[in-house]
Amino acid sequence: MSLQELKEKASQLSVSDRLALLGAIVQSLQSTPEIENWQYLVSRPHAWRKQLYIKGRKLLASTILRDMTANGMSPEQAAENWDLPLSAIYEVIDYCENNQELLKLEADEERYRLEVKGVQVESTNAA
């Protein structure tokens, strides 16, 4: 079965079944980041989001990487923009590069949730 066929079948599930499926998929994709020795990243409790955040902030690692990409920022510019040490930016880049499947899955889920609420969202390839 192709990924597209799986997506189509998943979209036919009830919201509760979809959330259960998403939870199972995220758990299977997620390496155990809390075991890794992250200096600037931390997990936070969330109903379905499993990616890591910047310690002490409600700021997703993927938000920083998407901002860098969208605005053509260097790591140094991102560090200044987000008021973070340069080493935190490199940690975000490393984390995001090694967890692309999780970030893509979460972006797809967020897009789905917005569309269910009636928010029109343009499809992107960003994770």
Stockholm file with secondary structure:
# STOCKHOLM 1.0

chainA/1-127         MSLQELKEKASQLSVSDRLALLGAIVQSLQSTPEIENWQYLVSRPHAWRKQLYIKGRKLLASTILRDMTANGMSPEQAAENWDLPLSAIYEVIDYCENNQELLKLEADEERYRLEVKGVQVESTNAA
#=GR chainA/1-127 SS CCHHHHHHHHHTSCHHHHHHHHHHHHHHHCCCTTTSCCSSEECCCCSSCCSCEETTSSCBHHHHHHHHHHHTCCHHHHHHHHTCCHHHHHHHHHHHHHTHHHHHHHHHHHHHHHHHTTCCCCCCSCC
#=GC SS_cons         CCHHHHHHHHHTSCHHHHHHHHHHHHHHHCCCTTTSCCSSEECCCCSSCCSCEETTSSCBHHHHHHHHHHHTCCHHHHHHHHTCCHHHHHHHHHHHHHTHHHHHHHHHHHHHHHHHTTCCCCCCSCC
//
